[in-house]
Amino acid sequence: MSFKEYLISKRNIIIILMCMNSFALIVNFLEIKGSFEDGKCPDYLEHYLLSNGNWSKSFSGYSGGNKYQQNFWPFVKFFEGTESSYYCDGDWQSRHRKEFKGIFRYYDYSEFFIYSILVILGFYISWESMRKK
């Protein structure tokens, strides 16, 4: 069986993996946040389901902290904490808050390219090992 025939036989798996890869890229490119608010203080605390919408920061590697931090998904900080005070329920409150910044935080073209290559490479290695048997 040729490699092309092998890929055609595995097309459903490849389509699913590439759709997940494309979805993660599109979420960040279009800055789809999928945010929801904290029930106690909805005007202050906000969590993000998909991404925090910082597309421009994805390329710079700078997330407001250590400017040398690499933001390669999945090795990113999904939670970020700060010490702050805010006005809620009629008085000032101060606390350490921890926000979820999204599943696909900082996912950009570099991750898309590398994970696309890994999909094809993984199937090539599988085909090569099957062919040698």
JOBEL-V796016 format. One record per run of one state. SS is the DSSP state (~ for helix, > for strand, _ for the rest). FROM is the first residue (numbers start at 1). TO is the last residue. Records with the same first field share a line. If there is no record, write none. Layout:
SS->FROM-TO ; FROM-TO
This chain:
_->1-2 ; 10-10 ; 30-34 ; 38-45 ; 49-54 ; 61-78 ; 89-90 ; 101-108 ; 133-133
~->3-9 ; 11-29 ; 55-60 ; 109-132
>->35-37 ; 46-48 ; 79-88 ; 91-100
